[in-house]
Amino acid sequence: MAEENGIGRSEINGGFASMDSMELRWVFQDDDDEDDDDSVMDDHNGDDNSRQLHGGGLESDEEDEEDTGEQRLFRTGPLIDPFDVEALEIPSAHRNDNYYEELGVGRRIILAFQTLGVVFGDVGTSPLYTFGVMFTKAPINGEEDVVGALSLVLYTLILIPLLKYVLVVLWANDDGEGGTFALYSLICRHAQVNLLPNQLPSDARISSFRLKVPSPELERSLKIKERLETSVTLKRLLLMLVLAGTSMLIADGVVTPAMSVMSAVGGLKVGVAAIEQEHVVMISVAFLVILFSVQKFGTSKVGLVVGPALFLWFCSLAAIGIYNLVKYDSSVLRAFNPVHIYYFFKRNSTKAWRALGGCFLCATGAEAMFADLCYFSVRSVQLTFVFLVLPCLLLGYLGQAAYLVEHHTENMAELAFFSSVPSGVFWPVFLIANLAALIASRTMTTATFSCIKQSTALGCFPRLKIIHTSRKFMGQIYIPVINWFLLVVCLVFVCSISSITEMGNAYGIAELGVMMMTMILVTIVMLLIWQINIIIVLSFLVIFLGIELAFFSSVLGGMGDGSWIILVFAVVMFLIMLVWNYGSKLKYETEVKQKLSLDSMRELGPNLGTIRAPGIGLLYNELVKGIPAIFGHFLTTLPAIHSMIIFVSVKYVPVPVVPQGERFLFRRVCPKGYHIFRCIARYGYKDARKENQQAFEQLLIESLEKFIHREAQERLLESDGDDDTDYEDDSSSTRVFITPNGSVYSLGVPLLAEYINTSKPISEASTSEAAKPGMPGDPTGSDAEQSLERELSFVRKAKESGVVYLLGHGNIRARKDSWFIKKLVINYFYAFLRKNCRRGIANMSVPHSHLMQVGMTYMV
């Protein structure tokens, strides 16, 4: 399997063995290097194009515009893009697995209880309603119907939760993070398929696409990669699938609490004859309010409390199942023979097909296991499911079937679980069942929080307040707005659809929608990243997608019962994410088009046409390349500008965590006398943005000083006497290079003589932070050292004078000649979302006296 956590170092074999220590890169020569002199940096909109050679294979970034420049293979040496260098230095994200290996026995037991309380609540409560919904759609006509339905449930449990999710899908995690957006992020790291705004090639190089020894699987993987990268249609389709799966998961967060609580409280109709369905609804509403109110206490605290309760629930399932098997009819064990599924369909035909929707409810916690993976390790989830959860569930269903063989009246079948509970332990089991239902509801709610956090970080959901409830696990979060929004929708759903059968249908629609999207994404991961044999992948896809489509056809047949409400809710969430992604991407592209040219800055001179006051100005903007147009507003609006300007772009990269020491990437924007830099502050989608102001500024300045040190050393190695130019033109001899596919390129090796005499490896020279740029007896080195000390002194004095945060807020409006739909989407829907989302200022602990804000409207 392709390695995910390595450092992106390119190696050229064969005839280029002598250049193993150099990084080789495919680049397009462009005569216009105006914007920041970013000759080897590429942004998402294709201002420059770069390609990188990996282990004998060619990885190419998609070209958004036709480029007529000559393609050359350069050895970048010490003179390389700081963004790319620092991106390559990022170590792999820290997985939770390392933490679990250090745990003692007692802590492992506590962790097992937390795993039960957070991950398995949903699938654990399925015995409350599975048989009830099945036999409502396909009434029992005899013992064989019970055995056939049981056989269908047993093999659904084995195929979907066990074989598909526990043994395969859980391994397709993104450094411990699960869910549809984690899968999408994983794919984006190995192929340039993202359509999200604010992307850079350095993002993909954080986890490189390492190639294996040539094989049919590798060749197929490269072809799939090339096809995905060159087809805009496939990129858009992939994003649509991800958004659809996420919207279904959010809808699942509404249905799961309603279904679990209603089915658990419904047991009162067995214990108290006077209880009617209206009473069940009212009690369920009260339970739901309590459930969502305690969500803010966090996963660890609540999980530790409810973990033992869920353990008792699984033990109760197993004990009641064994009791009923012994007392009533142990012959139901023959349901492990799958031929009874055939007999069930042969006897009931259409009714059996309708009952498939109810049967699927036994597997409705599988997606929550994957989405909640960020809370625990893969191994802990697998072991807990195989050795505790699955055996207890199988015994629970076997016991219910044994009871129904002798008591298969309509009323008994509708409340199969509570009817099968021995009368002496009914109330204790009823209490445990309700606790388990509340836990199941929390399982899907926490999965929804995790998925929304990922989609927000990747630019597909409006920014919201996110509270991290654990200091040890960054994935444990609470989103207040989403929590109360889910509560309101859930209450509306419960009050409008009070039938368990109709809820079960809606439940199936939401869960199957997520599962099918996950199935497609995992298939891409298997082909692109794992590079598994195509026969195995196709078999996996055909079998499991075929099963899920059969279930989906059954639940779609019952949409007239009222389950269409949840489908409408999912469509609304899908449109919200689509509008936000479209508006954000359009806004970013417009800012790129309207950025200031470097020539205009040079015309203003080092003073920028105004007074340079002591201090550092951090200008926040989404632009990652070029000078933002909003900077011109600051120059024309303010009477003075700070002596040092740093353009800060906060962006999320497709990894869960970015180490604190690798947070910032720097490069110089203008000649040295301007004292203008660009900084990209990178965060993983699990990173917390709420940082201390002093700590943030200290880390930023330290990173800037390291960059200045490294830049000075690179200039010295180039023997470049001009301090005001970033790079000199490359001039070197060329050789012809023919790739395996027959394409012919010219191979340029600039400044080769300088590297031949260098004893240090180039990678060490380019990233060294402690080495002094000056050399004894070298007047050029002495001048360079003095220049370095002057600039570092200037930085320290500017820091002592104070740091001011300059926030640029860019809004977009559709032009008057735009289409009506575009005006509606941009001027009303996107504007409404942007106005009510969380501003970036809310994530910074900065006094208002240190803030300065300027707004700007772009016509698109």
C-alpha positions in Angstrom: 0.0 0.0 0.0 1.2 3.5 -0.8 2.7 5.2 2.2 0.7 8.1 3.5 3.0 9.6 6.1 6.3 10.0 4.3 8.2 13.1 3.3 7.8 14.1 -0.3 11.4 13.6 -1.6 11.8 12.9 -5.3 14.4 10.4 -6.5 15.7 10.0 -10.0 17.1 6.6 -10.8 19.0 5.2 -13.7 21.0 7.7 -15.7 20.5 10.4 -13.0 21.9 8.4 -10.1 24.5 11.0 -9.4 21.8 13.6 -8.7 20.0 11.5 -6.0 20.5 14.2 -3.3 18.9 16.9 -5.5 15.2 17.5 -5.8 14.1 17.5 -9.4 10.9 19.2 -10.5 9.0 19.7 -13.7 8.2 23.4 -14.2 6.9 25.6 -17.0 9.1 28.5 -17.9 7.1 31.7 -17.8 8.5 35.0 -18.9 6.1 36.9 -16.6 7.3 36.3 -13.0 5.7 39.5 -11.8 3.7 38.3 -8.8 6.0 37.8 -5.8 8.6 36.2 -8.1 6.8 32.9 -7.4 8.5 31.1 -10.3 8.1 27.6 -8.8 4.9 28.1 -6.8 1.5 27.3 -8.2 -1.9 28.4 -6.9 -5.2 26.7 -7.6 -6.0 29.1 -10.5 -3.0 28.1 -12.6 -0.9 31.3 -12.5 2.2 29.1 -12.8 2.3 25.4 -13.4 4.6 22.9 -11.7 5.2 19.3 -12.0 7.2 16.9 -9.8 8.8 13.6 -10.7 8.4 10.9 -8.1 10.3 7.7 -8.2 10.2 7.2 -12.0 6.6 8.3 -12.4 5.3 11.8 -13.3 2.8 13.6 -11.1 1.3 16.6 -12.9 -0.9 19.4 -11.5 -3.9 20.3 -13.6 -3.4 23.2 -16.0 -6.3 25.6 -15.8 -5.0 27.7 -18.6 -3.0 26.9 -21.7 0.7 27.6 -21.1 3.0 28.0 -24.0 6.2 28.0 -21.9 8.9 25.3 -22.3 8.8 22.4 -19.9 12.1 21.8 -18.2 13.4 19.6 -15.4 15.4 21.7 -13.0 17.5 20.8 -10.0 16.3 23.4 -7.5 19.2 23.1 -5.0 19.4 25.7 -2.3 17.4 28.1 -4.4 13.9 26.6 -4.0 10.5 27.9 -3.0 10.3 28.4 0.8 6.6 27.3 0.7 7.6 24.0 -0.9 10.6 23.4 1.4 8.7 23.9 4.6 5.8 21.9 3.3 8.2 19.0 2.7 9.5 19.3 6.2 6.1 18.7 7.8 6.2 15.3 9.6 3.2 13.0 9.4 0.2 13.9 11.5 0.2 12.5 15.0 -2.3 9.6 15.2 -4.2 8.6 18.3 -2.7 5.1 18.0 0.6 6.3 19.5 -1.3 7.4 22.6 -3.1 4.1 23.0 0.2 2.1 22.9 1.3 3.9 26.1 -1.8 3.2 28.1 -1.9 0.9 31.1 -4.4 -1.8 31.7 -6.7 0.4 33.8 -6.7 3.2 31.2 -7.5 0.6 28.5 -10.5 -0.6 30.3 -11.8 3.0 30.7 -11.1 3.5 27.0 -13.1 0.4 26.2 -16.1 1.8 28.0 -15.7 5.2 26.2 -15.6 3.4 22.9 -18.9 1.6 23.7 -20.5 4.9 24.8 -19.4 6.9 21.7 -19.1 4.5 18.8 -21.4 1.6 19.2 -24.6 3.2 20.7 -26.3 3.4 17.3 -25.8 -0.1 16.1 -26.3 -1.5 19.6 -29.9 -0.2 19.9 -31.0 -1.6 16.5 -32.7 -4.7 18.1 -35.3 -2.3 19.6 -36.9 -1.7 16.3 -35.5 -3.9 13.5 -38.0 -6.8 13.7 -40.9 -4.5 14.5 -40.4 -2.5 11.2 -39.8 -5.7 9.2 -42.9 -7.6 10.3 -45.0 -4.5 9.9 -44.2 -4.5 6.2 -44.2 -8.3 5.9 -46.6 -9.9 8.5 -45.6 -13.3 10.0 -47.6 -16.2 8.4 -45.6 -19.0 10.0 -42.4 -20.2 11.6 -40.5 -20.1 8.4 -41.1 -16.4 7.9 -39.5 -15.7 11.3 -36.5 -17.9 10.4 -36.1 -16.3 7.0 -36.3 -12.8 8.4 -33.7 -13.7 11.1 -31.4 -15.1 8.4 -31.7 -11.9 6.5 -30.8 -9.9 9.6 -27.9 -12.1 10.5 -26.2 -11.9 7.1 -26.8 -8.2 6.9 -25.0 -7.7 10.2 -22.1 -9.9 9.0 -21.8 -8.3 5.5 -22.2 -4.6 6.1 -21.0 -3.7 9.6 -18.4 -6.5 9.9 -17.0 -7.3 6.5 -17.4 -3.9 4.9 -16.8 -1.4 7.6 -14.8 -3.1 10.4 -12.5 -5.1 8.1 -12.1 -2.7 5.2 -13.6 0.8 5.5 -12.1 1.6 8.9 -8.6 1.3 7.3 -9.4 4.0 4.7 -9.0 6.6 7.4 -7.1 9.9 7.0 -4.5 9.5 9.8 -7.2 8.4 12.3 -10.0 10.6 10.9 -13.1 9.0 9.4 -16.1 10.2 7.4 -16.8 11.3 3.9 -14.7 14.5 4.0 -11.8 12.6 5.5 -11.9 10.2 2.6 -12.0 13.2 0.2 -9.1 14.8 1.9 -7.1 11.5 1.6 -7.8 11.4 -2.1 -6.9 15.0 -2.6 -3.5 14.4 -1.0 -2.7 11.8 -3.5 -4.1 13.4 -6.6 -4.9 17.0 -7.5 -8.7 16.6 -7.7 -9.9 19.3 -5.3 -12.1 22.1 -6.5 -12.0 23.9 -3.1 -10.5 27.4 -3.0 -7.1 28.5 -1.7 -5.1 25.4 -2.7 -1.3 25.1 -3.3 1.0 22.3 -4.6 2.7 22.4 -1.2 -0.6 21.1 0.3 -0.3 17.9 -1.6 3.4 17.5 -0.8 2.7 17.2 2.9 1.9 13.5 2.3 3.4 12.5 -0.9 2.1 10.0 -3.4 4.9 7.5 -3.2 5.2 5.0 -6.0 5.8 1.3 -5.7 7.8 -1.0 -7.9 6.2 -1.0 -11.4 3.3 -3.3 -11.6 -0.1 -3.5 -13.3 -1.7 -2.1 -10.2 0.7 0.9 -10.2 0.1 1.6 -13.9 -3.6 1.5 -13.4 -3.3 3.8 -10.4 -1.3 6.3 -12.4 -3.9 6.2 -15.2 -6.7 6.8 -12.7 -4.8 9.6 -11.1 -4.1 11.2 -14.5 -7.8 10.9 -15.5 -9.0 12.4 -12.3 -6.5 15.3 -12.5 -7.3 16.2 -16.1 -11.1 16.0 -16.0 -12.9 18.9 -14.4 -16.2 17.0 -14.8 -14.8 14.1 -12.6 -13.5 16.6 -10.0 -16.9 18.2 -9.8 -18.7 14.9 -9.7 -16.4 13.8 -6.9 -17.1 16.9 -4.9 -20.9 16.5 -5.4 -20.7 12.9 -4.1 -18.8 14.1 -1.0 -21.3 16.9 -0.4 -24.2 14.5 -0.9 -22.8 12.1 1.6 -22.2 14.8 4.1 -25.7 16.1 3.8 -27.1 12.6 4.3 -24.9 12.2 7.4 -26.3 15.4 8.9 -29.8 14.2 8.1 -28.9 10.9 9.9 -28.0 13.1 12.9 -31.7 14.1 13.0 -33.3 10.7 12.4 -31.1 8.6 14.8 -32.2 10.4 18.0 -35.8 10.4 17.0 -35.8 6.7 16.0 -33.8 5.4 19.0 -35.7 7.4 21.7 -39.1 6.7 20.2 -38.5 3.0 20.0 -37.1 2.8 23.5 -39.9 4.8 25.1 -42.4 2.8 23.1 -41.7 -0.1 25.5 -44.0 1.6 27.9 -46.9 0.3 25.9 -45.9 -3.2 26.9 -45.4 -2.5 30.5 -48.3 -0.1 31.0 -51.5 -0.9 29.1 -52.9 2.6 29.5 -50.0 4.3 27.6 -50.9 5.5 24.1 -48.7 6.6 21.2 -49.4 10.3 22.1 -47.9 9.8 25.5 -44.9 8.1 23.9 -44.3 11.2 21.7 -44.5 13.6 24.6 -42.0 11.6 26.7 -39.7 11.2 23.8 -39.7 15.0 23.3 -38.6 15.5 26.9 -35.9 12.9 26.6 -34.6 14.5 23.4 -34.3 18.0 25.0 -32.3 16.4 27.9 -30.1 14.6 25.5 -29.1 17.6 23.4 -28.7 19.7 26.6 -25.9 17.4 28.0 -24.0 17.3 24.7 -21.9 20.3 25.7 -20.2 18.3 28.4 -18.0 16.5 25.9 -17.4 13.1 24.6 -14.9 11.9 27.2 -17.0 12.9 30.2 -20.3 11.7 28.8 -18.7 8.6 27.2 -17.2 7.5 30.5 -20.5 7.9 32.3 -22.7 6.1 29.7 -20.0 3.5 28.7 -20.9 1.2 31.6 -24.6 1.6 30.9 -24.1 0.5 27.3 -22.0 -2.4 28.5 -24.9 -3.5 30.7 -27.2 -3.1 27.6 -25.1 -5.5 25.5 -24.9 -7.9 28.4 -28.7 -7.7 28.7 -29.1 -8.4 25.0 -27.0 -11.5 25.2 -28.6 -12.7 28.4 -32.2 -12.2 27.2 -31.2 -13.9 23.9 -29.8 -17.0 25.6 -32.8 -17.1 27.9 -35.3 -17.1 25.0 -33.3 -19.6 23.0 -33.3 -22.0 25.9 -36.9 -21.5 26.9 -38.7 -21.2 23.5 -37.1 -22.6 20.4 -33.4 -23.1 19.8 -34.1 -24.4 16.3 -33.9 -20.8 15.0 -30.1 -21.4 14.9 -30.7 -22.9 11.5 -31.1 -19.3 10.2 -27.3 -19.3 9.8 -28.1 -21.3 6.6 -28.6 -18.6 4.0 -31.0 -20.7 2.0 -33.7 -19.5 4.3 -33.3 -16.0 2.8 -34.3 -17.5 -0.6 -37.3 -19.2 1.0 -38.4 -16.0 2.6 -38.4 -14.1 -0.7 -40.1 -17.0 -2.4 -43.0 -17.0 0.0 -43.5 -13.3 0.4 -42.1 -11.8 -2.9 -43.1 -8.1 -2.9 -43.7 -8.0 0.9 -40.2 -9.4 1.5 -38.7 -6.7 -0.8 -40.5 -4.1 1.3 -39.2 -5.7 4.5 -35.6 -5.2 3.3 -35.9 -1.5 4.4 -36.7 -2.7 7.9 -33.9 -5.4 7.8 -31.3 -2.8 7.0 -32.0 -1.0 10.3 -29.9 -3.7 12.0 -26.8 -2.1 10.3 -27.6 1.5 10.8 -24.7 2.2 13.1 -22.0 1.2 10.7 -21.4 4.6 9.2 -21.3 6.2 12.7 -18.4 3.8 13.6 -16.4 5.2 10.7 -17.4 8.9 11.3 -16.6 8.6 15.0 -13.2 7.0 14.3 -11.4 10.2 15.2 -12.2 9.6 18.8 -10.5 6.2 19.1 -8.0 4.0 17.3 -9.0 1.6 14.5 -7.8 -1.4 16.5 -9.8 -0.6 19.6 -13.0 -0.2 17.5 -12.4 -3.5 15.6 -11.7 -5.6 18.7 -14.6 -4.2 20.6 -17.0 -4.9 17.8 -15.8 -8.4 17.0 -15.5 -9.7 20.5 -18.4 -7.9 22.3 -20.8 -6.0 20.1 -21.4 -8.5 17.3 -21.9 -11.6 19.5 -24.3 -9.7 21.8 -26.3 -8.4 18.8 -26.5 -11.9 17.2 -27.7 -13.4 20.5 -30.2 -10.6 20.9 -31.8 -11.2 17.4 -31.7 -15.0 17.9 -33.6 -14.7 21.2 -36.3 -12.4 19.7 -36.8 -14.8 16.8 -37.1 -17.7 19.2 -39.8 -15.8 21.1 -41.7 -14.8 17.9 -41.8 -18.4 16.7 -44.3 -19.1 19.5 -45.8 -15.6 19.8 -46.1 -14.2 16.3 -49.3 -12.1 16.7 -49.2 -8.6 15.2 -48.9 -6.8 18.5 -46.1 -9.0 19.6 -44.2 -8.5 16.4 -44.5 -4.7 16.5 -42.8 -4.6 19.9 -40.7 -7.7 19.5 -37.9 -6.8 21.9 -39.9 -5.6 24.9 -42.4 -8.4 24.4 -39.5 -11.0 24.6 -38.1 -9.6 27.9 -39.0 -11.7 30.9 -41.6 -10.0 33.1 -39.3 -10.2 36.2 -36.6 -8.0 34.7 -38.8 -5.8 32.4 -38.4 -2.5 34.2 -34.6 -2.7 34.7 -34.2 -3.7 31.0 -36.5 -0.8 30.0 -34.4 1.7 32.0 -31.2 0.3 30.4 -32.8 0.4 27.0 -33.7 4.1 27.3 -30.2 4.9 28.5 -28.8 3.0 25.5 -31.1 4.9 23.1 -29.9 8.2 24.5 -26.3 7.0 23.9 -27.2 6.0 20.4 -28.5 9.4 19.7 -25.2 11.0 21.0 -23.2 8.7 18.7 -24.7 10.1 15.5 -24.6 13.7 16.9 -20.9 13.5 17.6 -20.4 12.0 14.1 -22.2 15.0 12.7 -20.0 17.5 14.6 -16.9 15.8 13.3 -18.1 15.8 9.7 -19.1 19.5 9.8 -15.8 20.4 11.3 -14.0 18.7 8.4 -16.3 20.3 5.8 -15.8 23.8 7.4 -12.0 23.4 7.3 -12.1 22.4 3.7 -14.2 25.3 2.6 -17.6 23.6 2.1 -19.6 24.8 5.2 -20.0 28.2 6.8 -17.7 28.9 9.7 -19.3 28.1 13.1 -18.2 28.3 16.7 -16.4 25.0 17.6 -15.6 24.0 21.2 -12.9 21.4 21.8 -14.1 19.4 24.8 -10.8 17.4 25.3 -7.2 18.5 25.7 -5.9 15.1 24.7 -8.0 14.3 21.7 -8.5 17.2 19.2 -11.3 15.4 17.4 -13.6 15.6 20.4 -15.7 18.7 19.7 -19.0 20.4 20.3 -20.7 22.8 17.9 -23.5 24.7 19.8 -25.3 26.0 16.7 -25.5 22.6 15.1 -26.5 21.0 18.4 -29.6 23.2 18.9 -30.4 23.2 15.2 -30.5 19.3 15.2 -32.7 19.4 18.3 -35.3 21.7 16.7 -35.4 19.7 13.5 -35.5 16.4 15.5 -38.5 17.7 17.5 -40.3 18.7 14.4 -39.6 15.3 12.9 -40.9 13.4 15.9 -44.1 15.4 16.2 -44.9 15.2 12.5 -44.0 11.5 12.0 -44.9 9.5 15.1 -44.9 6.0 13.4 -41.8 3.9 14.0 -42.3 2.3 10.5 -42.2 5.7 8.8 -39.2 6.8 10.8 -37.5 3.6 9.9 -37.9 4.3 6.3 -36.5 7.8 6.7 -33.7 6.3 8.7 -32.8 3.9 5.9 -32.8 6.7 3.3 -30.3 8.8 5.2 -28.0 5.9 6.3 -27.9 4.3 2.8 -27.2 7.6 1.2 -24.1 8.0 3.3 -23.0 4.4 2.8 -23.2 4.5 -0.9 -21.1 7.7 -1.1 -18.6 6.1 1.2 -18.5 3.0 -0.9 -17.6 5.0 -4.0 -14.9 7.0 -2.2 -13.4 3.8 -0.6 -13.2 2.2 -4.1 -11.2 5.2 -5.4 -8.9 4.9 -2.4 -8.4 1.2 -3.1 -7.5 1.8 -6.7 -5.5 5.1 -6.3 -3.7 4.7 -3.0 -3.8 1.1 -1.9 -3.3 -0.1 -5.5 -5.2 -3.4 -5.0 -5.8 -5.8 -7.8 -8.7 -4.6 -10.0 -10.5 -8.0 -9.7 -10.7 -7.7 -5.9 -11.8 -4.0 -6.1 -14.5 -4.7 -8.6 -15.7 -7.7 -6.6 -15.9 -5.6 -3.5 -17.7 -2.8 -5.3 -20.2 -5.0 -7.1 -21.1 -7.1 -4.1 -21.5 -4.3 -1.5 -22.9 -1.6 -3.7 -25.3 -4.1 -5.2 -26.5 -5.0 -1.7 -26.9 -1.4 -0.7 -28.8 -0.5 -3.9 -31.2 -3.4 -3.2 -31.9 -1.9 0.3 -32.1 1.6 -1.1 -34.7 0.5 -3.7 -36.8 -0.8 -0.8 -36.7 2.3 1.3 -37.4 4.5 -1.7 -40.6 2.5 -2.3 -41.9 3.8 1.0 -41.2 7.5 0.5 -44.9 8.2 0.4 -45.3 7.4 4.1 -43.7 10.7 5.1 -40.0 9.7 5.0 -39.6 12.2 2.1 -39.2 14.9 4.8 -35.7 13.8 5.7 -34.8 13.7 2.0 -35.9 17.3 1.6 -33.8 18.2 4.7 -30.7 16.5 3.2 -31.3 18.4 -0.1 -31.4 21.7 1.9 -28.1 20.9 3.6 -26.6 19.9 0.3 -27.6 23.3 -1.3 -26.2 25.2 1.7 -22.8 23.5 1.3 -22.9 23.9 -2.5 -23.7 27.6 -2.3 -21.0 28.2 0.3 -18.4 26.4 -1.7 -19.4 28.1 -4.9 -19.4 31.6 -3.4 -16.1 31.0 -1.5 -14.4 29.8 -4.7 -15.8 32.6 -6.8 -14.7 35.2 -4.2 -11.1 33.8 -4.0 -10.8 33.7 -7.8 -12.0 37.3 -8.0 -9.4 38.4 -5.5 -6.7 36.6 -7.5 -7.8 38.5 -10.7 -7.8 41.9 -9.0 -4.6 41.6 -7.0 -2.1 44.4 -7.2 0.8 44.1 -9.6 4.4 44.1 -8.4 5.2 47.0 -10.8 2.6 49.2 -9.1 4.3 48.5 -5.7 7.7 49.3 -7.1 6.4 52.6 -8.5 5.3 53.6 -5.0 8.8 53.0 -3.6 9.9 51.5 -0.3 7.7 54.0 1.6 4.7 52.8 -0.4 3.7 56.4 -1.1 2.9 57.1 2.6 4.6 57.2 6.0 6.1 54.0 7.4 5.4 53.9 11.1 7.3 51.6 13.5 5.6 48.3 14.1 4.4 45.1 12.3 1.1 45.0 10.4 -0.4 41.6 9.9 -2.8 41.9 7.0 -5.2 38.9 7.0 -6.5 37.9 3.6 -7.4 34.6 1.9 -5.1 35.3 -1.1 -2.0 33.0 -1.0 -0.2 34.5 -3.9 0.1 38.1 -5.1 -0.6 41.4 -3.4 -4.3 41.6 -2.3 -6.3 44.4 -3.7 -7.6 45.3 -0.3 -4.0 46.4 0.6 -4.5 49.3 -1.7 -7.5 50.3 0.4 -5.3 50.4 3.5 -2.7 52.6 1.7 -5.4 55.1 0.5 -7.4 55.0 3.7 -4.7 55.1 6.4 -2.4 58.2 7.0 0.5 55.8 7.6 1.4 52.1 7.2 3.6 49.9 9.4 7.3 49.6 8.8 6.9 45.9 8.3 3.9 44.3 6.5 3.1 40.6 6.6 0.3 39.3 4.4 -1.2 36.4 6.5 -3.3 33.8 4.8 -5.0 31.3 7.1 -5.6 28.1 5.2 -6.5 24.5 6.0 -4.4 21.8 4.4 -5.6 18.3 3.7 -4.0 16.7 6.8 -5.6 16.3 10.3 -2.9 18.1 12.2 0.0 20.5 11.3 2.8 20.5 13.9 3.1 23.8 15.8 6.7 24.2 14.7 5.7 24.0 11.0 2.7 26.3 11.2 4.1 29.1 9.1 5.4 29.3 5.5 7.2 32.6 4.5 8.5 34.3 1.3 9.5 37.8 0.5 6.9 39.8 -1.6 8.9 42.8 -2.7 12.6 43.8 -2.7 14.3 43.7 0.7 13.9 47.5 1.4 10.1 47.2 1.4 10.0 44.8 4.3 6.9 43.1 3.0 6.5 39.3 3.5 3.9 36.7 2.8 3.0 34.2 5.5 0.7 31.2 5.1 -0.5 30.0 8.5 -1.5 26.4 7.9 -3.9 24.3 10.0 -5.1 20.7 9.7 -8.8 20.1 9.8 -8.5 18.9 13.4 -6.4 21.8 14.6 -7.8 24.3 17.0 -7.7 27.9 15.8 -8.3 29.5 19.2 -4.7 30.6 20.0 -3.2 32.9 22.5 -2.2 36.3 20.9 1.3 36.5 22.4 2.1 32.8 21.6 0.9 33.3 18.1 3.0 36.4 17.5 6.1 34.9 19.1 5.9 31.8 16.9 5.3 33.9 13.8 8.3 36.1 14.5 10.6 33.2 15.2 9.5 31.5 12.0 10.2 34.7 10.1 13.7 35.0 11.5 14.4 31.4 10.5 13.2 32.2 7.0 15.5 35.2 6.8 18.4 33.1 8.0 17.7 30.5 5.3 17.2 33.1 2.6 20.5 34.7 3.4 22.3 31.4 3.3 20.8 30.6 -0.1 21.9 34.0 -1.5 25.4 33.3 -0.3 25.5 29.9 -1.9 24.3 31.5 -5.2 27.1 34.2 -4.9 24.4 36.7 -5.6 25.5 40.3 -4.8 22.2 41.9 -5.4 20.1 41.9 -2.2 17.0 43.3 -3.9 16.3 40.5 -6.3 15.0 37.1 -5.3 16.3 35.0 -8.0 18.6 35.3 -11.0 17.8 33.9 -14.4 18.7 30.3 -14.9 21.1 29.7 -17.7 22.5 26.3 -18.3 23.0 23.6 -20.8 20.2 21.3 -21.6 19.9 17.6 -22.4 17.0 15.7 -23.9 14.9 13.5 -21.5 12.4 11.0 -22.7 9.7 9.8 -20.3 8.4 6.2 -20.3 5.3 7.4 -22.2 7.3 8.8 -25.0 7.1 12.5 -24.2 10.3 14.5 -24.8 11.5 17.2 -22.4 14.6 19.2 -22.1 16.7 18.6 -19.0 18.2 21.8 -17.5 20.7 21.7 -14.7 21.3 25.4 -13.7 24.3 26.4 -11.6 25.7 22.9 -11.7 29.3 24.0 -11.0 28.3 25.5 -7.7 26.8 22.3 -6.4 29.6 20.0 -7.6 32.0 21.7 -5.2 29.6 21.7 -2.3 30.4 19.1 0.3 27.1 19.4 2.2 23.9 17.7 0.9 21.7 20.3 -0.8 18.7 19.5 1.3 20.7 20.2 4.5 22.0 23.5 3.1 18.5 24.7 2.1 16.9 24.0 5.4 19.6 24.7 7.9 18.6 27.3 10.4 21.6 27.6 12.7 24.4 27.9 10.0 25.9 31.3 9.6 25.7 32.7 6.1 29.2 34.4 6.4 32.5 32.6 5.8 35.8 33.6 7.4 37.9 35.7 5.1 35.2 36.1 2.5 34.2 39.8 2.1 31.0 38.9 0.3 30.0 36.6 3.2 30.9 39.4 5.7 28.7 41.8 3.9 25.9 39.3 3.8 26.2 38.6 7.5 26.1 42.3 8.3 23.0 42.7 6.0 21.4 39.7 7.8 22.0 41.2 11.3 20.6 44.6 10.1 17.4 43.0 8.9 17.0 40.8 12.0 17.5 43.9 14.2 14.9 45.7 12.1 12.4 42.8 12.7 13.1 42.9 16.5 12.6 46.6 16.7 9.4 46.4 14.7 8.2 43.7 17.1 9.0 45.8 20.1 6.9 48.7 18.6 3.8 46.5 18.5 1.8 44.3 16.3 -1.5 45.4 14.7 -3.9 43.0 13.0 -5.2 44.5 9.7 -8.3 42.5 8.7 -9.5 42.8 5.2 -13.2 41.7 4.6 -14.0 41.1 1.0 -17.6 40.7 -0.1 -18.9 39.8 -3.5 -21.9 40.9 -5.5 -23.2 39.7 -8.8 -22.9 42.1 -11.7 -26.1 43.6 -13.1 -25.8 41.7 -16.3 -25.5 38.4 -14.5 -28.0 35.6 -14.8 -30.9 35.7 -12.4 -29.9 32.4 -10.7 -26.4 33.8 -10.1 -27.8 37.0 -8.6 -30.1 35.0 -6.4 -27.3 32.7 -5.2 -24.6 35.3 -4.7 -26.5 38.4 -3.6 -29.0 36.6 -1.3 -28.1 33.0 -0.3 -24.3 33.3 -0.1 -24.6 36.8 1.4 -27.0 35.6 4.0 -24.7 32.7 4.9 -21.6 34.9 5.1 -23.3 37.5 7.2 -24.4 35.0 9.8 -21.3 32.8 9.8 -18.5 33.1 12.3 -16.0 35.8 11.4 -12.3 35.0 11.4 -11.8 37.7 14.1 -13.7 35.4 16.5 -10.9 32.8 16.4 -8.2 35.3 17.5 -7.7 36.4 21.1 -6.7 39.9 20.1 -7.6 43.1 22.0 -9.8 45.4 20.0 -7.1 48.1 20.3 -4.9 46.0 18.1 -7.4 45.5 15.4 -8.1 47.5 12.3 -10.7 46.4 9.7 -11.3 47.5 6.1 -14.1 46.1 3.8 -14.2 45.8 0.1 -16.8 44.6 -2.4 -16.0 42.8 -5.6 -18.4 42.6 -8.5 -18.4 39.1 -10.0 
